[in-house]
Amino acid sequence: MKKIYSLLLLVVSFTSFGQTIYSENFGTPTGNTAIATYATGTAPATFQNSTPIAYSGTADVRSTGASSGYSGASANGNVLINAIAEFIQIDGINTSAVSPSGLQLSFGVNTPTAVTNVLTVEVSTNGTTWTPLTYTPSGTNWTLATITSGIPSSTTLSIRFTSTSALQFRLDDIKVVNFNPSCTLVLSAPTAACNGITLGIDTYTVTIPYTGGTAGAYTFNPSSGTVGGDNPATVPAGNIVVSGITEGTGFTLNISKGSCSYDATAVAPLECKPASALPYYEPFAYAEASSLGQSQQWSNVNTGDNIIVAGGNLLPAYSGLNPSTTGYAIFDGAGIDCASPFTPTTTGRIYYSFIMNINTMAGVTDANGGYFAALGSSSSNLGATLWTKRIDDASFNLGIEVRTATGASTTFDTTTYQTGQTYFVVVGYTFNPAASDDSVDLWVNPTINGVQPAATITDAQTAAGTDLASISTFLLRQDSTTETPSMSVDELRIGTTWDQVTNGTLGTNQNTIAGLRMYPNPVSNGTLFIETSANAEKTVAIFDVLGKQVLNTTTSNNAINVASLHTGVYFVNITEEGKTASRKLVIK
């Protein structure tokens, strides 16, 4: 799988003091390549450095096993040392302008053992006489190693990495820097905590542990927020706390003292977005061309291209459907998955429904197919997966699976479905914890008359211990160009009864609030009026063009105070007596 999931609250990088003398990330190889052949390649499939730097050895450069998990991991090519006496040697590094006390060697290393000196690191000034350096792995798998002593000043410094065992070692991101030993502050990975979890724009706090504080004033320059907590000028080890950072915005902090400089960079946490109550309705009422994952009800859970909101509605419509005109989600191929949390369900049955239109199956070649929608207890623990499998460029099958495994165990409908047509699909997951045999059903274009019809297909789980104990997340998934077709999704509903995901979805009068009027529009005097036939209590949520909620109120009064909104275009979601409608609003 291609996905890099955001299991941590923050992705952090640190830059401290130092002048880089030599740096090598091994480019982007197209396959397993001998060092001599790779050195004569063309960018990006070659070494970063050329003459006077030279590379030799019996190891090779590979694209598999990409580096990860440490600050500055380049995640592309790396060197594999795969047998006793295999090595890579780097010649021609010029460190003559720096005192040995200021030289530091660092490298990313993937090691199956934390035993010292199984992988030997040596330096030489003539390529003949070699001096070993002390290297103690900090753990297994990818870690960042740093050696701060024993590196000589020379116009012809050579570095050699050699294996003394049959174990596999991978190397990446080799650097030689001139560092300042007086810069002792060390920043550790921060954590984040939301100061509020609402559909509005909340704030969050970043806590950065540190060690190595010394006397003397430090200067703090955050991109936003207020710096507090412990001061490394007076407290040798503690926590720097930055509060009041706006949800959805990235964060950087520069700390400096004299010539020493440290940078911490973080992305906003996902957890400031609340779980929606069931029944859940999503008309994708966000700004055209905006990222779905940036809205308040959705979060991006990995990396890649965004799922995008298109304007208008999904046409041609399923027979009898009157979809909202506020937007729909479009995606294809490889990219970001978007998750939307809701109230956890642990018993009975939980359904999701939407309309979908696949534009083309061209390029979708995986024989097992791929899934593009799912329920789960998290964004990575999934079930009730909905699959497509290519027949040809213009046709496909639909399938379901109780738990995510491989398409080889998916139950597929034998019906041939066509690209360019809109289908209404309902998926239902049934809990049966006593027997450990949960099941999932699929309905395609079901007849809607208030009574749940027989399912189109059913997939039953018979493997004990693999059922979902709780479901609290819906996921739209982009896996790869060979598994995920170009497609559109609209009118998403999630509920615990058939009626909640079908009634209110079909029929020209079921998708609207009777007698709904919203005026004036545009608004220029700070007051918006919303009237309905029932004039019952209403929940009104207003979103800006970026999908950020800027107002949320529950009222039985027709007048809504919008004086706090700036001039621009907004989207209004109105919920009354279980029915929801969306409208566009202009503020002058």
C-alpha positions as CSV (number, residue, x, y, z in Angstrom):
1,M,0.0,0.0,0.0
2,K,1.1,3.5,-0.7
3,K,-0.4,5.2,2.2
4,I,1.5,7.1,4.9
5,Y,-1.0,7.4,7.7
6,S,-1.1,10.3,10.2
7,L,-1.0,8.2,13.4
8,L,0.8,11.0,15.3
9,L,-0.8,14.2,16.2
10,L,2.1,16.2,14.7
11,V,4.7,15.8,12.0
12,V,7.7,17.6,13.3
13,S,11.0,18.7,11.8
14,F,13.9,20.4,13.6
15,T,16.7,22.4,12.2
16,S,19.5,23.5,14.5
17,F,22.9,25.1,14.1
18,G,25.4,24.0,11.5
19,Q,26.8,24.5,8.1
20,T,26.3,21.6,5.7
21,I,29.6,20.5,4.1
22,Y,28.4,17.3,2.3
23,S,24.8,15.9,1.9
24,E,23.6,12.9,-0.1
25,N,20.0,11.5,-0.3
26,F,20.7,9.0,-3.1
27,G,18.2,10.4,-5.6
28,T,15.3,8.4,-7.0
29,P,16.4,5.1,-8.5
30,T,14.1,3.3,-11.0
31,G,15.2,-0.1,-9.6
32,N,18.1,-2.0,-8.0
33,T,21.2,-0.3,-9.4
34,A,24.9,-1.1,-8.8
35,I,26.8,1.9,-7.4
36,A,29.1,2.2,-10.4
37,T,26.1,2.3,-12.8
38,Y,24.2,4.7,-10.6
39,A,27.0,7.1,-10.5
40,T,26.8,7.6,-14.3
41,G,23.0,8.0,-14.3
42,T,21.0,11.2,-14.9
43,A,19.0,13.1,-12.4
44,P,16.9,12.2,-10.5
45,A,18.2,8.6,-10.9
46,T,21.7,9.2,-9.8
47,F,23.8,10.5,-6.8
48,Q,23.3,14.1,-5.8
49,N,27.0,14.7,-5.8
50,S,29.5,14.4,-8.7
51,T,33.2,15.2,-9.1
52,P,35.2,15.7,-6.9
53,I,32.9,13.4,-4.9
54,A,33.2,9.7,-6.0
55,Y,31.3,6.6,-5.0
56,S,32.3,3.0,-5.0
57,G,31.4,-0.3,-3.4
58,T,29.7,-3.7,-3.7
59,A,26.4,-2.5,-2.2
60,D,23.6,-1.2,-4.5
61,V,21.0,1.6,-4.6
62,R,17.4,0.7,-4.3
63,S,13.9,2.3,-4.4
64,T,12.3,-0.1,-1.9
65,G,12.4,0.3,1.8
66,A,12.3,4.1,1.7
67,S,13.6,6.0,4.8
68,S,11.0,7.2,7.3
69,G,10.5,8.0,10.9
70,Y,13.3,10.5,11.5
71,S,13.6,14.2,10.9
72,G,14.7,14.9,7.4
73,A,14.0,11.4,6.0
74,S,14.1,11.9,2.1
75,A,12.0,8.7,1.6
76,N,13.3,7.9,-1.9
77,G,16.5,6.0,-2.9
78,N,18.7,4.3,-0.3
79,V,21.8,2.0,-0.2
80,L,21.2,-1.6,0.7
81,I,24.2,-3.4,2.3
82,N,23.1,-7.1,2.2
83,A,26.0,-9.4,3.0
84,I,29.3,-9.7,5.0
85,A,31.9,-7.3,3.7
86,E,29.5,-5.5,1.4
87,F,30.2,-1.7,1.5
88,I,29.7,1.7,0.1
89,Q,32.7,4.2,0.1
90,I,32.4,8.0,-0.4
91,D,35.6,9.8,-1.4
92,G,36.6,13.5,-2.0
93,I,34.8,15.3,0.8
94,N,36.6,18.5,1.7
95,T,36.5,19.3,5.5
96,S,39.8,21.2,5.6
97,A,38.3,24.5,6.6
98,V,36.8,23.2,9.8
99,S,38.4,22.1,13.1
100,P,37.8,18.4,13.9
101,S,36.0,19.4,17.0
102,G,33.4,21.1,14.9
103,L,32.7,18.2,12.5
104,Q,29.7,15.9,12.8
105,L,28.5,13.0,10.6
106,S,24.9,11.9,10.5
107,F,23.0,9.3,8.5
108,G,19.7,7.5,8.4
109,V,20.1,3.8,9.0
110,N,17.7,0.9,8.9
111,T,19.1,-1.9,11.0
112,P,17.6,-5.2,12.2
113,T,19.8,-5.1,15.4
114,A,20.8,-2.5,17.9
115,V,24.2,-4.3,18.5
116,T,27.1,-1.8,18.3
117,N,29.5,-1.9,15.3
118,V,27.8,-4.7,13.3
119,L,27.7,-2.0,10.7
120,T,31.2,-0.4,10.8
121,V,31.7,3.3,10.0
122,E,35.3,4.3,9.1
123,V,37.0,7.4,7.9
124,S,40.3,8.0,6.0
125,T,42.3,10.9,4.6
126,N,44.1,8.8,2.0
127,G,41.8,6.0,1.1
128,T,44.2,3.4,2.5
129,T,44.4,3.9,6.2
130,W,41.0,3.6,7.9
131,T,40.0,4.7,11.4
132,P,36.7,3.2,12.8
133,L,34.2,5.6,14.5
134,T,32.1,4.6,17.4
135,Y,28.5,4.1,16.3
136,T,25.8,2.8,18.7
137,P,22.4,2.3,17.1
138,S,19.6,3.9,19.0
139,G,17.1,1.2,17.9
140,T,16.0,-1.0,15.1
141,N,14.3,0.0,11.8
142,W,14.9,3.5,10.5
143,T,16.7,5.8,12.9
144,L,19.0,8.9,12.6
145,A,22.6,8.2,13.8
146,T,24.9,11.1,14.7
147,I,28.7,10.9,15.3
148,T,30.3,14.0,16.8
149,S,34.0,12.9,17.3
150,G,36.8,11.4,15.3
151,I,36.1,13.0,11.9
152,P,39.3,14.6,10.6
153,S,39.9,17.9,8.7
154,S,41.1,17.0,5.2
155,T,40.8,17.9,1.6
156,T,40.3,14.3,0.7
157,L,38.1,12.8,3.5
158,S,36.7,9.4,2.7
159,I,33.8,7.6,4.6
160,R,33.2,3.9,4.3
161,F,30.2,1.8,5.6
162,T,30.8,-2.0,5.8
163,S,28.7,-4.9,7.1
164,T,30.3,-7.5,9.4
165,S,27.2,-9.8,9.3
166,A,24.7,-11.3,6.9
167,L,22.0,-8.9,8.2
168,Q,20.5,-6.2,5.9
169,F,21.4,-2.6,6.4
170,R,20.0,0.5,4.6
171,L,21.6,3.9,4.5
172,D,20.1,7.3,3.5
173,D,20.6,11.0,4.1
174,I,24.3,11.0,4.8
175,K,25.5,14.5,6.0
176,V,28.8,16.0,7.2
177,V,28.2,19.4,8.9
178,N,30.2,22.0,10.8
179,F,28.4,22.3,14.1
180,N,28.8,24.6,17.1
181,P,29.4,22.6,20.3
182,S,28.1,25.5,22.4
183,C,24.6,25.0,21.0
184,T,23.4,22.4,23.4
185,L,19.6,22.8,23.3
186,V,17.9,19.6,22.0
187,L,14.2,19.7,21.0
188,S,12.1,16.5,21.2
189,A,8.9,15.6,19.3
190,P,6.0,17.8,20.4
191,T,2.5,16.9,21.2
192,A,-0.7,18.8,20.6
193,A,-3.9,19.3,22.4
194,C,-7.1,21.0,21.2
195,N,-8.4,23.8,23.3
196,G,-11.9,23.1,22.1
197,I,-13.6,20.5,19.9
198,T,-16.5,22.2,18.1
199,L,-17.7,22.7,14.5
200,G,-16.3,26.2,14.8
201,I,-12.7,27.2,14.4
202,D,-10.9,26.1,17.6
203,T,-7.3,26.6,18.8
204,Y,-4.7,24.1,19.8
205,T,-1.6,24.1,22.0
206,V,1.8,22.7,21.1
207,T,4.1,21.3,23.8
208,I,7.8,20.9,22.9
209,P,10.0,18.9,25.4
210,Y,13.6,20.0,25.5
211,T,16.9,19.2,27.2
212,G,20.3,21.0,27.2
213,G,19.0,24.4,28.4
214,T,21.9,26.8,29.4
215,A,22.3,30.3,30.9
216,G,21.7,33.2,28.6
217,A,18.6,34.6,26.9
218,Y,16.8,32.8,24.2
219,T,14.6,34.5,21.6
220,F,11.4,32.9,20.6
221,N,9.7,33.6,17.2
222,P,6.5,31.6,16.8
223,S,4.4,31.8,13.6
224,S,1.3,32.2,15.8
225,G,0.2,31.7,19.4
226,T,1.7,32.7,22.7
227,V,4.9,31.1,24.0
228,G,5.0,30.0,27.6
229,G,6.0,27.0,29.8
230,D,9.6,26.5,30.9
231,N,12.4,28.9,29.8
232,P,15.5,27.0,28.7
233,A,17.6,30.0,29.8
234,T,16.8,29.1,33.4
235,V,15.4,25.6,33.3
236,P,17.9,22.9,31.9
237,A,15.1,20.5,30.9
238,G,11.4,21.1,30.5
239,N,8.6,21.9,28.1
240,I,8.1,24.9,25.9
241,V,4.4,25.5,25.5
242,V,2.8,27.5,22.7
243,S,-0.9,28.1,23.1
244,G,-3.7,29.8,21.0
245,I,-2.7,28.4,17.6
246,T,-5.6,28.5,15.1
247,E,-7.0,25.1,14.2
248,G,-6.1,24.1,10.6
249,T,-3.0,26.3,10.4
250,G,0.5,25.0,10.4
251,F,3.0,26.1,13.1
252,T,6.7,27.0,13.2
253,L,8.8,28.2,16.1
254,N,12.3,29.5,15.8
255,I,14.5,29.7,18.9
256,S,17.8,31.5,18.8
257,K,20.7,32.4,21.1
258,G,23.7,34.0,19.6
259,S,24.8,31.9,16.6
260,C,22.6,28.9,17.7
261,S,19.3,28.6,15.9
262,Y,16.6,25.9,16.3
263,D,13.4,25.5,14.3
264,A,10.3,23.3,15.1
265,T,7.7,22.9,12.4
266,A,4.3,21.2,13.0
267,V,1.0,20.7,11.2
268,A,-2.3,21.2,12.9
269,P,-3.8,18.2,14.7
270,L,-6.9,16.5,13.4
271,E,-8.7,16.0,16.7
272,C,-10.2,19.5,17.0
273,K,-12.9,18.4,14.6
274,P,-16.0,16.9,16.5
275,A,-17.9,13.7,15.8
276,S,-21.2,14.3,14.1
277,A,-24.4,12.9,15.6
278,L,-26.4,10.2,13.9
279,P,-28.3,10.3,11.6
280,Y,-25.6,12.1,9.6
281,Y,-26.2,14.0,6.3
282,E,-23.5,15.4,4.1
283,P,-24.6,17.3,1.0
284,F,-20.9,18.5,0.4
285,A,-22.0,22.1,0.8
286,Y,-18.5,23.5,0.5
287,A,-16.7,26.0,-1.8
288,E,-16.1,24.7,-5.3
289,A,-12.6,23.4,-5.8
290,S,-11.9,23.3,-2.1
291,S,-10.3,20.4,-0.3
292,L,-12.8,18.1,1.4
293,G,-10.3,17.4,4.2
294,Q,-10.1,21.0,5.1
295,S,-13.8,21.2,6.0
296,Q,-14.9,20.9,9.7
297,Q,-16.6,17.5,9.3
298,W,-13.6,15.8,7.4
299,S,-9.9,15.2,8.0
300,N,-7.1,14.2,5.7
301,V,-5.6,11.1,7.2
302,N,-2.6,10.5,5.0
303,T,-0.7,12.1,2.1
304,G,-1.3,12.7,-1.6
305,D,-3.7,14.6,-3.8
306,N,-6.8,16.1,-2.2
307,I,-10.4,14.9,-2.6
308,I,-12.0,17.9,-4.2
309,V,-15.5,19.4,-3.9
310,A,-17.1,20.2,-7.3
311,G,-19.9,22.7,-7.7
312,G,-23.5,21.9,-8.5
313,N,-24.9,18.4,-8.2
314,L,-24.1,14.9,-9.4
315,L,-25.9,14.3,-12.8
316,P,-27.4,12.4,-14.4
317,A,-29.4,11.8,-11.3
318,Y,-30.7,8.5,-10.1
319,S,-34.4,8.1,-10.9
320,G,-36.6,10.0,-8.5
321,L,-33.6,11.7,-6.7
322,N,-33.7,15.4,-6.0
323,P,-30.1,16.0,-4.8
324,S,-28.9,19.3,-3.3
325,T,-27.1,21.7,-5.6
326,T,-24.4,22.6,-3.1
327,G,-21.6,20.3,-4.4
328,Y,-20.2,16.8,-4.5
329,A,-16.9,15.0,-4.0
330,I,-14.6,14.0,-6.9
331,F,-11.5,11.8,-6.7
332,D,-9.4,9.3,-8.6
333,G,-6.3,7.2,-8.4
334,A,-3.7,7.7,-5.7
335,G,-4.1,10.4,-3.1
336,I,-5.4,11.5,0.3
337,D,-8.1,9.5,2.2
338,C,-10.7,11.6,4.0
339,A,-12.4,10.5,7.2
340,S,-15.4,11.9,9.0
341,P,-16.1,10.9,12.6
342,F,-19.6,10.3,14.1
343,T,-21.2,9.0,17.3
344,P,-19.9,5.4,17.9
345,T,-22.3,2.5,17.2
346,T,-21.7,-0.9,18.8
347,T,-24.9,-2.9,18.3
348,G,-27.6,-3.6,15.8
349,R,-27.0,-2.3,12.2
350,I,-25.4,0.8,10.8
351,Y,-25.9,2.0,7.2
352,Y,-24.4,4.4,4.8
353,S,-25.8,5.5,1.4
354,F,-24.8,7.9,-1.4
355,I,-25.2,8.4,-5.1
356,M,-22.1,7.6,-7.2
357,N,-21.0,8.0,-10.8
358,I,-17.8,6.4,-12.1
359,N,-16.4,8.4,-15.1
360,T,-14.1,5.7,-16.5
361,M,-12.4,2.5,-15.5
362,A,-9.5,3.1,-17.8
363,G,-6.2,2.4,-16.0
364,V,-7.8,0.4,-13.2
365,T,-6.0,-2.9,-13.8
366,D,-5.8,-4.6,-10.3
367,A,-7.4,-8.0,-10.8
368,N,-8.8,-8.0,-7.2
369,G,-10.4,-4.5,-7.6
370,G,-10.2,-1.8,-4.9
371,Y,-12.4,-0.3,-2.3
372,F,-13.3,3.4,-2.2
373,A,-15.6,3.7,0.8
374,A,-15.7,2.1,4.3
375,L,-16.9,2.3,7.9
376,G,-14.5,1.8,10.8
377,S,-13.5,2.2,14.4
378,S,-10.8,4.6,13.1
379,S,-9.5,5.8,9.8
380,S,-7.3,2.6,9.4
381,N,-9.4,-0.1,11.1
382,L,-12.1,-0.6,8.5
383,G,-15.0,-2.7,7.5
384,A,-18.2,-2.5,5.4
385,T,-15.9,-1.7,2.5
386,L,-17.4,-0.9,-1.0
387,W,-15.4,-2.2,-3.9
388,T,-15.2,-1.7,-7.7
389,K,-13.6,-4.2,-10.1
390,R,-13.0,-3.4,-13.8
391,I,-14.7,-5.4,-16.6
392,D,-13.5,-3.0,-19.3
393,D,-13.0,0.8,-19.6
394,A,-16.7,1.4,-19.6
395,S,-18.1,-1.2,-17.2
396,F,-17.5,-2.6,-13.7
397,N,-18.8,-4.8,-10.9
398,L,-19.5,-3.7,-7.3
399,G,-18.5,-5.7,-4.2
400,I,-18.5,-5.6,-0.4
401,E,-16.4,-7.0,2.4
402,V,-17.1,-7.3,6.1
403,R,-13.5,-6.5,7.0
404,T,-10.7,-5.0,4.8
405,A,-8.5,-7.8,3.5
406,T,-7.8,-8.3,-0.2
407,G,-10.2,-8.3,-3.1
408,A,-9.7,-12.0,-3.5
409,S,-12.1,-12.5,-0.6
410,T,-14.6,-9.8,-1.6
411,T,-18.1,-10.7,-2.5
412,F,-18.9,-9.1,-5.9
413,D,-22.2,-8.6,-7.6
414,T,-22.3,-10.2,-11.0
415,T,-24.3,-7.4,-12.5
416,T,-22.5,-5.2,-15.0
417,Y,-22.6,-1.5,-14.1
418,Q,-21.8,1.2,-16.6
419,T,-19.6,4.2,-16.4
420,G,-21.2,7.6,-16.8
421,Q,-24.4,6.5,-15.0
422,T,-25.5,7.5,-11.5
423,Y,-26.3,4.7,-9.0
424,F,-27.8,4.9,-5.6
425,V,-26.0,2.5,-3.2
426,V,-26.8,1.5,0.4
427,V,-24.3,-0.5,2.6
428,G,-25.4,-2.0,5.9
429,Y,-23.1,-3.5,8.6
430,T,-24.7,-5.9,11.1
431,F,-23.1,-6.5,14.5
432,N,-23.3,-10.1,15.9
433,P,-20.7,-10.1,18.6
434,A,-21.8,-13.3,20.3
435,A,-21.2,-15.4,17.2
436,S,-18.3,-13.4,15.8
437,D,-19.9,-13.5,12.4
438,D,-20.8,-9.9,11.5
439,S,-22.1,-9.4,8.0
440,V,-22.5,-6.6,5.4
441,D,-25.1,-6.1,2.8
442,L,-25.2,-4.0,-0.4
443,W,-28.3,-2.6,-2.1
444,V,-27.9,-1.1,-5.6
445,N,-30.8,1.2,-6.8
446,P,-33.2,-0.3,-4.2
447,T,-36.9,0.4,-4.4
448,I,-37.8,2.9,-1.8
449,N,-41.1,2.4,-0.1
450,G,-40.3,2.6,3.6
451,V,-39.6,-1.2,3.8
452,Q,-36.1,-2.6,3.6
453,P,-35.9,-4.8,0.5
454,A,-33.7,-7.9,0.0
455,A,-30.1,-7.1,-0.4
456,T,-28.4,-7.2,-3.8
457,I,-25.5,-9.2,-2.2
458,T,-24.3,-10.2,1.3
459,D,-20.8,-10.9,2.7
460,A,-20.6,-12.8,6.0
461,Q,-17.6,-12.8,8.3
462,T,-16.8,-16.2,9.8
463,A,-13.3,-15.6,11.2
464,A,-13.6,-15.2,15.0
465,G,-12.0,-12.2,16.5
466,T,-11.9,-10.1,13.4
467,D,-15.3,-8.2,13.6
468,L,-15.5,-4.5,14.3
469,A,-16.4,-3.9,18.0
470,S,-17.4,-0.3,17.3
471,I,-18.0,1.9,14.2
472,S,-17.4,5.6,14.5
473,T,-15.8,6.7,11.2
474,F,-16.7,6.9,7.5
475,L,-13.8,6.9,5.0
476,L,-13.5,7.9,1.3
477,R,-10.4,6.3,0.0
478,Q,-8.0,6.9,-2.9
479,D,-5.6,4.0,-3.1
480,S,-3.8,3.9,-6.4
481,T,-4.3,4.5,-10.1
482,T,-4.6,0.7,-10.6
483,E,-7.4,0.3,-8.0
484,T,-9.3,3.6,-7.7
485,P,-11.3,4.8,-10.7
486,S,-12.2,8.4,-11.5
487,M,-15.5,8.9,-9.7
488,S,-17.9,11.3,-8.0
489,V,-19.9,10.8,-4.7
490,D,-22.9,12.9,-3.4
491,E,-25.7,12.9,-0.9
492,L,-23.9,10.8,1.8
493,R,-26.1,9.6,4.7
494,I,-25.2,7.5,7.7
495,G,-27.7,6.1,10.2
496,T,-28.9,3.1,12.3
497,T,-32.1,2.5,10.4
498,W,-33.0,2.0,6.7
499,D,-35.4,5.0,6.9
500,Q,-32.6,7.3,8.0
501,V,-30.4,6.6,4.9
502,T,-33.2,6.4,2.3
503,N,-36.2,8.6,3.3
504,G,-35.2,12.2,2.8
505,T,-32.9,11.0,0.0
506,L,-35.4,10.1,-2.7
507,G,-38.4,12.0,-4.0
508,T,-38.8,15.6,-5.0
509,N,-40.4,16.7,-1.7
510,Q,-38.3,14.6,0.7
511,N,-35.0,16.4,0.4
512,T,-36.3,19.9,1.3
513,I,-37.7,21.7,4.3
514,A,-41.3,22.7,3.6
515,G,-41.8,26.4,3.0
516,L,-38.2,27.2,3.4
517,R,-37.4,30.9,2.7
518,M,-34.0,32.6,3.4
519,Y,-33.9,36.4,3.0
520,P,-32.6,38.9,2.3
521,N,-29.9,37.5,0.1
522,P,-27.5,39.3,-0.2
523,V,-27.5,40.5,3.4
524,S,-26.3,44.0,4.0
525,N,-27.8,44.9,7.4
526,G,-26.4,42.1,9.6
527,T,-29.7,40.1,9.9
528,L,-30.7,37.0,8.0
529,F,-34.3,35.7,8.2
530,I,-35.1,32.0,7.8
531,E,-38.7,30.9,7.6
532,T,-40.3,27.5,7.2
533,S,-43.9,26.1,7.2
534,A,-43.3,24.6,10.6
535,N,-41.3,27.5,12.1
536,A,-39.9,24.9,14.5
537,E,-36.5,25.0,16.3
538,K,-33.8,25.1,13.7
539,T,-30.0,24.5,13.8
540,V,-28.2,26.9,11.4
541,A,-24.5,26.3,10.5
542,I,-22.7,28.8,8.2
543,F,-19.5,27.9,6.4
544,D,-17.1,30.1,4.5
545,V,-15.7,29.3,1.0
546,L,-12.9,27.3,2.6
547,G,-15.3,25.0,4.3
548,K,-14.6,26.5,7.8
549,Q,-17.6,26.9,10.0
550,V,-18.0,30.5,11.0
551,L,-21.4,30.4,12.8
552,N,-23.5,27.8,14.5
553,T,-26.7,28.5,16.3
554,T,-29.9,26.8,17.4
555,T,-33.0,29.0,17.4
556,S,-36.8,29.1,17.1
557,N,-36.6,32.7,16.1
558,N,-36.6,33.5,12.4
559,A,-33.9,36.2,12.7
560,I,-30.2,35.1,12.6
561,N,-27.5,37.7,13.6
562,V,-24.8,37.5,10.9
563,A,-23.2,40.9,11.6
564,S,-19.9,39.2,12.5
565,L,-19.5,37.8,9.0
566,H,-17.2,39.6,6.6
567,T,-18.2,40.5,3.0
568,G,-18.2,37.3,0.8
569,V,-19.9,34.1,-0.2
570,Y,-21.0,31.5,2.4
571,F,-22.9,28.2,2.6
572,V,-25.8,27.8,5.0
573,N,-26.9,24.3,6.4
574,I,-30.3,24.4,8.0
575,T,-31.7,21.5,10.0
576,E,-35.3,21.3,11.2
577,E,-37.2,18.3,12.5
578,G,-34.7,15.9,11.1
579,K,-34.6,17.5,7.6
580,T,-31.7,19.4,6.2
581,A,-31.3,21.9,3.4
582,S,-28.4,23.9,2.1
583,R,-28.3,27.4,0.6
584,K,-25.7,29.8,-0.7
585,L,-25.5,33.1,1.2
586,V,-23.9,36.4,0.1
587,I,-22.9,39.0,2.7
588,K,-22.4,42.6,1.4
